[in-house]
Amino acid sequence: MAYGERRIVYILRSIADPERHYVGITADLVSRLDWHNHGPCGYTVHHRPWEVVFSMHLPDEQAAVRFERYLKSASGRAFAKRHFGIPQGTLGKGSRRE
């Protein structure tokens, strides 16, 4: 499998409002974090700046979508709380924009 096919599932925390989190998928986490912090629009624009609190490389987009969906489920939010200290109910909706 080529490295370029991999995807990253990430969780961001708002520095301005630490109870606010965001889950997303990308192929380039550095560029995507820059977009969240400086881009012109989107859910994250009102809670800037953001920092990465978790990221995981997955082998392809299908696996990344499944894991992102899991993190947004009730059991996934409980998992994030238990393993990453993220309060349940604070994971915002993410998008799959590159």
Protein Blocks (a to p, Z undefined) as FASTA:
>chain_A
ZZklpccddddddfklmmbccddddfblklmmmmmmmpmbdjklmmcccddfbdcddfbf
klmmmmmmmmmmmklmmmmmmmnopaehiaccddfbZZ
